[in-house]
Amino acid sequence: MTTARMIYCMGPSGAGKDSLLDWLRAHLPTPCPVHWAQRTVSRTAVPGGEAHESVSPEAFAVLRHEQAFALHWDANGLGYGVRHAQLAPLAQGEWVLLNGSRAYLPDALVRFPDLVAVHITASPQVLRERLLSRGRETPDQVEARVQRALAYTPPPGAASLEVHNNGTLSDAGQQLLHALAQLPGWPVRSGKLSPLAPVLL
């Protein structure tokens, strides 16, 4: 019987986390044996962006007050929540993949101590180049983000994997597939995995 586990993905700005998760979704078998937890976000839906439940900040505050979320956090001025129904497959023995937050990981571990934290990151140089190319922040703000990324260490107690997205998206995707395939009970097996190995923390 498959052991129910949550895959909690996180990473700093510039690491390409969302792009890597899109790649993973496209390369998992169909029908997918993993449930992708949809997030509720306090912003207007963005065309071509993450498929999420969009609510106003006021509605999000009400949902949080009514304990509608199994997990919730704030980041970059937005509220993020995961409704209880999105994590219900865990109780049915299924795996759930969640796009999470580094800052919220300690709280998530309290609720789900058996989760597997996947830290998606990149070298300082790559993070710096990607953030500067976006043009959203000053060089000083970019450098502050890079230094926070360097200082981050997952809390003890999380079975953690680290994937470095420094090169092509395909290379990082194969690293992630290979990492997940090593987890006991992971329902996806492939003979086309890259020999590149992730860092086991």
LOROLUM-548555 format. One line per field, with one value per residue: residue number from 0; residue in one letter; x, y, z of N, C-alpha, C, O in turn. Coordinates in pm, whole numbers, plus 50000, padded with zeros to 5 digits. Atoms other than C-alpha are relative to their C-alpha. Example, Ala and Ser with C-alpha at 12.3 -4.5 7.8 and 13.67 -1.06 7.14 Angstrom:
num 0,1
residu A,S
n.px 50089,49918
n.py 49881,49881
n.pz 50000,49994
ca.px 51230,51367
ca.py 49550,49894
ca.pz 50780,50714
c.px 50090,49923
c.py 50120,50109
c.pz 50000,50073
o.px 50194,49974
o.py 50118,50220
o.pz 50066,50090
This chain:
num 0,1,2,3,4,5,6,7,8,9,10,11,12,13,14,15,16,17,18,19,20,21,22,23,24,25,26,27,28,29,30,31,32,33,34,35,36,37,38,39,40,41,42,43,44,45,46,47,48,49,50,51,52,53,54,55,56,57,58,59,60,61,62,63,64,65,66,67,68,69,70,71,72,73,74,75,76,77,78,79,80,81,82,83,84,85,86,87,88,89,90,91,92,93,94,95,96,97,98,99,100,101,102,103,104,105,106,107,108,109,110,111,112,113,114,115,116,117,118,119,120,121,122,123,124,125,126,127,128,129,130,131,132,133,134,135,136,137,138,139,140,141,142,143,144,145,146,147,148,149,150,151,152,153,154,155,156,157,158,159,160,161,162,163,164,165,166,167,168,169,170,171,172,173,174,175,176,177,178,179,180,181,182,183,184,185,186,187,188,189,190,191,192,193,194,195,196,197,198,199,200
residu M,T,T,A,R,M,I,Y,C,M,G,P,S,G,A,G,K,D,S,L,L,D,W,L,R,A,H,L,P,T,P,C,P,V,H,W,A,Q,R,T,V,S,R,T,A,V,P,G,G,E,A,H,E,S,V,S,P,E,A,F,A,V,L,R,H,E,Q,A,F,A,L,H,W,D,A,N,G,L,G,Y,G,V,R,H,A,Q,L,A,P,L,A,Q,G,E,W,V,L,L,N,G,S,R,A,Y,L,P,D,A,L,V,R,F,P,D,L,V,A,V,H,I,T,A,S,P,Q,V,L,R,E,R,L,L,S,R,G,R,E,T,P,D,Q,V,E,A,R,V,Q,R,A,L,A,Y,T,P,P,P,G,A,A,S,L,E,V,H,N,N,G,T,L,S,D,A,G,Q,Q,L,L,H,A,L,A,Q,L,P,G,W,P,V,R,S,G,K,L,S,P,L,A,P,V,L,L
n.px 50085,49922,49998,50045,49902,50012,49880,50012,49898,49974,49876,49988,50027,49891,49961,50078,50082,50127,49971,49961,50120,50075,49931,50029,50139,50007,49925,50054,50093,50142,50039,49893,50022,49972,50096,49940,50086,50024,49993,50087,49910,50074,49969,50072,49936,49911,50004,49880,49929,50038,50143,50031,50125,49973,50099,49956,49938,50104,50055,49897,49999,50118,49973,49903,50069,50092,49916,50025,49873,49916,49873,50009,49886,49991,49872,49999,50123,50116,50034,50006,50064,50030,50123,49992,50033,49884,49909,50076,49943,49902,50070,50037,49877,49943,49897,50046,49892,50043,49911,50002,49918,49892,50027,50110,49968,50010,50141,50051,49946,50080,50121,49968,49859,49940,49987,49867,49975,49914,49948,49957,49917,49900,49879,50017,49984,50119,50110,49976,50025,50144,50074,49967,50059,50143,50014,50103,49940,49871,49890,49988,50108,49965,49892,50058,50068,49898,49939,50099,50002,49878,50005,50112,49978,50125,49998,49982,50124,50057,49926,49988,49923,49965,49979,49938,50048,49900,49985,50127,50115,50007,49902,50054,50118,49955,49952,50116,50060,49911,50011,50129,50004,49929,50079,50075,50143,50033,50072,49954,49869,49962,49866,49936,49958,49864,49905,49973,50065,50022,49933,50084,49960
n.py 49880,49878,49914,49866,49898,49870,49942,49857,49934,49863,49950,49855,49934,50015,50141,50065,50105,50018,50059,50140,50077,50015,50105,50127,50035,50041,50123,50112,50078,49966,49911,49975,50069,49906,49890,49867,49919,49866,49898,49883,49885,49873,49913,50027,50103,49950,50090,50076,50024,50117,50029,49989,49937,49859,49933,49868,50003,50005,50136,50088,49982,50070,50143,50035,49991,50114,50120,50073,50047,50092,49929,49866,49913,49873,49981,49896,49922,50081,50113,50129,50101,50130,50050,50136,50100,50019,50094,50121,50123,50059,50096,50113,50069,49943,49897,49865,49906,49866,49887,49938,49885,50033,49943,50071,50141,50050,50018,50115,50120,50028,50066,50117,50027,50094,49941,49993,49864,49990,49864,49970,49881,49983,49936,49855,49928,50021,49928,49856,49966,50012,49894,49873,49997,49972,49856,49962,49954,49936,50093,50026,50091,50130,50058,50043,50126,50103,50032,50078,50135,50068,50025,50088,50140,50062,50037,50143,50077,50017,50084,49897,50015,49872,50007,49876,49964,49908,50016,50005,50045,50145,50060,49989,50086,50138,50012,50009,50131,50100,49988,50052,50144,50070,50000,50124,49992,49905,50084,49984,50056,49973,50044,49892,49898,49950,50044,49891,50028,49884,50003,50043,49923
n.pz 50000,50010,49883,50036,49968,50064,50059,49972,50081,49959,50057,50006,50128,50095,50011,50104,49939,50070,50131,49979,49966,50125,50074,49935,50029,50140,50024,49923,50082,50003,49890,49905,49873,49891,49995,49989,49915,50051,49897,50002,49993,49990,50112,50123,50081,50105,50117,50023,49875,49921,49987,49858,49965,49976,49916,49955,49868,49898,49998,49946,49855,49947,50010,49896,49871,49992,50000,50124,50054,49923,49992,50058,49969,50072,50069,50103,49995,50036,49914,50067,49918,50060,49936,49944,50103,50087,49934,49965,50056,49909,49916,50086,50039,50121,49985,50032,50025,49960,50023,49869,49965,49907,49868,49936,49984,49862,49964,50075,49937,49880,50046,50081,49969,50095,50132,50061,50048,50117,50010,50136,49989,50106,49949,49979,50126,50083,49935,50019,50140,50032,49932,50064,50134,49987,49988,49903,49876,50012,49974,49857,49962,50057,49920,49872,50026,50022,49871,49924,50058,49957,49856,49963,49968,49957,49858,49974,49994,50133,50094,50102,50123,50059,50145,50048,50133,50053,50144,50073,49922,50013,49908,49865,49992,49986,49862,49911,50022,49941,49855,49955,50025,49893,49878,49981,50028,50106,50096,50138,50030,50138,50038,50073,49905,50017,49897,49908,49871,49916,49870,49890,49882
ca.px 50000,50131,50237,50053,50302,50291,50552,50604,50787,50950,51226,51356,51258,51463,51496,51232,51012,50686,50842,50991,50660,50490,50754,50694,50319,50372,50605,50413,50198,49836,49620,49846,49889,49969,49714,49822,49682,49523,49593,49355,49526,49410,49461,49299,49367,49656,49612,49861,49964,49910,49569,49436,49123,49125,48951,48962,49175,48854,48715,49047,49040,48689,48791,49089,48870,48625,48917,48849,49219,49429,49739,49774,50048,50128,50399,50478,50164,49931,49748,49788,49568,49507,49153,49101,48950,49274,49460,49185,49362,49631,49376,49297,49659,49742,50038,49978,50210,50189,50349,50447,50655,50994,50881,50572,50749,50788,50411,50338,50562,50355,50045,50216,50539,50592,50595,50890,51026,51170,51391,51424,51711,51997,52348,52384,52502,52203,51956,52113,52103,51742,51619,51801,51667,51309,51366,51122,51368,51676,52018,52026,51689,51802,52119,51914,51703,52014,52165,51841,51843,52202,52123,51818,51838,51533,51433,51525,51263,51185,51286,51429,51553,51734,51725,51951,51793,52108,52098,51815,51467,51482,51798,51639,51318,51504,51678,51341,51192,51495,51466,51099,51151,51381,51109,50959,50613,50636,50388,50584,50871,51063,51360,51446,51565,51873,52187,52207,52133,51976,52128,51975,51976
ca.py 50000,50346,50559,50890,51176,51545,51689,52048,52251,52582,52810,53167,53417,53357,52983,52905,52705,52768,52685,52365,52256,52325,52104,51829,51841,51806,51505,51297,51017,51074,51012,51163,50948,51259,51517,51878,52090,52405,52721,53002,53338,53690,53835,53858,53561,53617,53478,53200,53195,52942,52774,52889,53000,53380,53574,53931,54014,54065,53726,53563,53711,53573,53227,53228,53339,53059,52809,52714,52648,52352,52566,52939,53201,53553,53634,53939,54116,53830,53566,53202,52920,52552,52433,52115,51937,51986,51772,51510,51264,51217,51037,50811,50698,50927,51162,51536,51796,52148,52475,52611,52875,52850,53075,52864,52526,52501,52548,52296,52044,52077,51974,51722,51596,51333,51580,51584,51935,51998,52306,52440,52686,52805,52944,53302,53416,53263,53400,53745,53743,53625,53877,54166,54068,54094,54461,54463,54554,54766,54599,54638,54466,54188,54138,54120,53843,53654,53676,53551,53258,53176,53192,52965,52623,52393,52327,51994,51724,51762,51485,51731,51726,52009,52061,52318,52488,52643,52513,52408,52350,51994,51919,52049,51864,51536,51600,51650,51338,51137,51272,51188,50840,50754,50817,50498,50444,50713,50595,50702,50501,50584,50434,50770,50948,51165,51040,51385,51338,51598,51687,51498,51723
ca.pz 50000,49906,50198,50184,50170,50096,49859,49976,49710,49794,49674,49649,49382,49070,49125,48863,49100,48914,48576,48716,48865,48531,48368,48622,48568,48192,48233,48486,48346,48247,48440,48702,49015,49221,49336,49276,49557,49421,49617,49705,49648,49738,49390,49051,48828,48585,48230,48171,48536,48811,48809,49145,49321,49310,49587,49715,50020,50217,50115,50196,50547,50598,50478,50712,51004,50925,50926,50566,50509,50618,50552,50494,50483,50364,50111,49898,50012,49919,50118,50018,50144,50080,50149,50350,50048,49855,50109,50152,49915,50183,50399,50102,50069,49778,49729,49721,49569,49711,49599,49940,50115,50286,50571,50636,50632,51015,51055,50782,50957,51273,51079,50850,51010,50738,50450,50209,50155,49809,49804,49449,49425,49205,49243,49371,49028,48850,49106,49075,48694,48677,48934,48769,48426,48556,48637,48927,49201,49256,49262,49641,49676,49446,49649,49970,49815,49705,50053,50212,49973,50068,50439,50420,50583,50607,50969,51127,51100,50731,50493,50242,49884,49709,49333,49165,48865,48721,48365,48138,48272,48141,48341,48662,48583,48542,48874,49040,48880,48990,49344,49374,49226,49519,49777,49926,49785,49516,49250,48940,48800,48484,48303,48147,48457,48440,48621,48779,49147,49377,49710,50000,50303
c.px 50088,49991,49962,50104,49966,50136,49983,50114,50013,50129,50000,49959,50122,50044,49922,49910,49873,50022,50035,49880,49911,50063,49967,49858,49987,50066,49959,49898,49858,49920,50109,49969,50024,49897,50075,49905,49987,50000,49890,50090,49918,50044,49914,50076,50080,49995,50133,50080,49952,49848,49966,49861,50030,49888,50055,50069,49898,49941,50101,50003,49882,50022,50098,49935,49907,50074,49973,50127,50068,50137,49978,50119,49990,50139,49984,49868,49874,49976,49989,49936,49978,49879,50016,49976,50119,50100,49931,50059,50105,49936,49958,50123,50066,50108,49943,50122,49948,50109,49996,50094,50109,49967,49893,50032,49994,49856,49941,50048,49924,49875,50029,50147,50069,50017,50145,50016,50097,50041,50057,50078,50095,50122,49975,50008,49876,49881,50013,49967,49852,49920,50026,49932,49850,49973,49896,50057,50134,50111,50017,49892,50026,50107,49948,49927,50101,50062,49903,49994,50122,49992,49896,50046,49867,50007,50021,49864,49934,50089,50014,50086,50030,50033,50053,49960,50093,50009,49866,49889,49987,50097,49947,49878,50038,50058,49884,49930,50083,49989,49872,49993,50071,49918,49922,49851,49961,49941,50049,50140,50030,50141,50079,50047,50144,50090,50034,49924,49980,50079,49900,50048,49981
c.py 50124,50080,50141,50102,50129,50043,50152,50072,50147,50047,50151,50055,49988,49856,49927,49889,49974,49935,49852,49915,49983,49889,49863,49955,49945,49865,49884,49926,50054,49871,50010,49931,50088,50112,50132,50089,50141,50100,50104,50121,50129,50097,49962,49896,50062,49903,49930,49970,49874,49983,49999,50057,50145,50062,50138,49988,49990,49859,49903,50009,49928,49849,49955,50002,49882,49866,49911,49937,49900,50063,50139,50083,50128,50011,50106,50076,49925,49892,49874,49898,49872,49944,49855,49894,49972,49899,49870,49873,49935,49890,49876,49925,50053,50103,50134,50089,50142,50102,50086,50117,49956,50047,49921,49854,49952,49977,49880,49869,49962,49922,49867,49965,49906,50059,49995,50140,49996,50146,50021,50131,50008,50068,50149,50079,49989,50074,50150,50041,49995,50113,50136,50011,50028,50149,50047,50065,50068,49896,49967,49902,49860,49933,49951,49866,49886,49958,49921,49857,49920,49959,49896,49856,49940,49959,49851,49931,49980,49907,50082,49959,50139,49980,50135,50025,50105,49997,50003,49950,49848,49931,50004,49910,49854,49976,49978,49865,49890,50003,49937,49848,49921,49992,49869,50021,50097,49924,50009,49942,50025,49951,50107,50111,50040,49945,50111,49977,50128,49986,49958,50068,49919
c.pz 50000,50129,49957,50045,49928,49948,50007,49928,50038,49936,49993,49864,49910,49982,49891,50052,49919,49863,50013,50035,49878,49915,50057,49968,49857,49975,50090,49915,50007,49994,50106,50134,50122,49995,50017,50078,49942,50115,49981,50024,49997,49890,49880,49919,49887,49882,49979,50125,50068,50004,50148,50020,50040,50082,50038,50135,50113,50011,50057,50153,50065,49999,50109,50138,50021,49998,49879,49945,50093,50024,49943,50045,49918,49937,49893,49992,49963,50104,49917,50095,49923,50075,50045,49891,49909,50058,50039,49939,50089,50085,49922,49949,49876,50035,49955,49982,50022,49970,50127,50015,50097,50141,50074,50028,50146,50045,49928,50061,50126,49960,49930,50018,49902,49860,49951,49942,49884,49985,49860,50005,49881,50061,50020,49870,49913,50060,49972,49857,49966,50064,49936,49863,50005,50013,50099,50125,49972,50023,50148,50048,49947,50085,50135,49982,49985,50132,50089,49950,50046,50147,50038,50023,50044,50147,50018,50007,49866,49918,49873,49881,49946,49853,49954,49855,49940,49848,49930,50092,49995,50096,50144,50017,50017,50140,50096,49985,50066,50152,50051,49983,50109,50128,50013,49974,49891,49881,49856,49985,49853,49974,49928,50092,49975,50108,50097,50129,50078,50129,50106,50126,50127
o.px 50186,49882,50023,50140,49908,50236,49899,50228,49914,50206,49894,49955,50235,50122,49960,49883,49840,49944,49995,49869,49848,49991,49940,49834,49912,50035,50016,49837,49820,49947,50181,49860,50018,49868,50156,49795,50086,49943,49844,50166,49820,50099,49853,50199,50037,50023,50238,50183,49887,49775,50000,49800,50103,49770,50175,50048,49922,49918,50064,50016,49894,49990,50080,49962,49890,50011,49967,50121,50068,50200,49903,50172,49909,50239,49889,49822,49768,50068,49930,49971,49969,49887,50096,50041,50129,50180,49994,50049,50128,49995,49926,50112,50154,50115,49863,50214,49844,50226,49902,50137,50084,49989,49894,49954,49938,49828,49862,49975,49912,49837,49954,50229,50192,50054,50239,49942,50207,49958,50160,50024,50084,50116,49886,49931,49830,49806,49915,49899,49801,49832,49934,49888,49793,49867,49851,49985,50194,50085,50048,49919,49999,50097,49994,49935,50081,50084,49946,49981,50111,50045,49895,50122,49805,50113,49988,49764,49844,50210,49919,50183,49948,50114,49995,49992,50054,50047,49785,49914,49947,50062,49954,49858,49974,50041,49889,49893,50028,49988,49873,49932,50046,49957,49859,49788,49844,50001,49994,50230,49941,50228,50191,50056,50227,50045,50096,49803,50069,50132,49795,50162,50009
o.py 50131,50100,50198,50105,50129,50037,50209,50069,50215,49966,50213,49982,50007,49825,49816,49792,49859,49849,49770,49801,49878,49809,49769,49838,49850,49799,49775,49985,50122,49788,49913,49948,50042,50164,50146,50120,50210,50074,50128,50125,50140,50203,49855,49899,50158,49784,49994,49904,49789,50080,49905,50109,50170,50051,50163,49889,49925,49809,49809,49907,49872,49781,49850,49915,49835,49761,49789,49851,49917,50041,50156,50065,50138,49974,50103,50113,49986,49850,49875,49893,49872,49914,49780,49790,49862,49840,49780,49768,49814,49785,49772,49841,49988,50153,50142,50088,50181,50079,50162,50177,49878,49974,49916,49786,49845,49879,49804,49770,49845,49826,49770,49996,49901,49988,49990,50179,49942,50232,49963,50234,49929,50115,50205,50173,50087,50138,50216,50141,50083,50170,50216,50119,50078,50198,50161,50133,50048,49789,49854,49814,49760,49814,49849,49780,49776,49839,49833,49762,49801,49855,49847,49799,49992,49916,49772,49990,49897,49925,50091,49884,50230,49895,50239,49947,50221,50097,50094,49881,49786,49830,49903,49851,49782,49869,49892,49804,49800,49898,49862,49779,49801,49920,49826,50109,50103,49826,49941,49978,50015,49964,50081,50226,49958,49924,50086,49955,50214,49879,50021,50048,49968
o.pz 50074,50184,49866,50162,49819,50021,49938,49973,50062,49885,49997,49765,49954,49892,49852,49982,49889,49822,49931,49989,49863,49854,49983,49937,49832,49876,50079,49826,50103,49906,50131,50188,50236,49888,50109,50032,49922,50221,49869,50121,49923,49919,49877,49912,49824,49900,49977,50119,50007,50024,50219,49926,50136,50047,50025,50206,50214,50121,50128,50220,50174,50097,50171,50220,50134,49995,49889,49857,50215,50128,49847,50155,49825,49999,49815,49884,49952,50174,49808,50213,49800,50194,49989,49891,49854,49985,50095,50002,50078,50107,49980,49860,49820,50147,49862,50064,49969,50000,50148,49917,50188,50238,50197,50095,50170,50115,49985,50061,50159,50028,49945,49932,49899,49767,50031,49851,49896,49955,49825,50045,49787,50175,49957,49849,49855,49987,49937,49835,49895,50000,49921,49824,49908,49974,50091,50198,49867,50079,50183,50130,50015,50115,50185,50070,50037,50156,50163,50028,50076,50186,50151,49945,50137,50193,49928,50047,49853,49912,49795,49895,49959,49818,49985,49766,49922,49786,49950,50191,50094,50157,50215,50123,50094,50197,50183,50085,50130,50217,50149,50065,50123,50221,49917,50032,49854,49836,49769,50061,49769,50060,49883,50052,49935,50221,50200,50126,50078,50160,50120,50169,50237
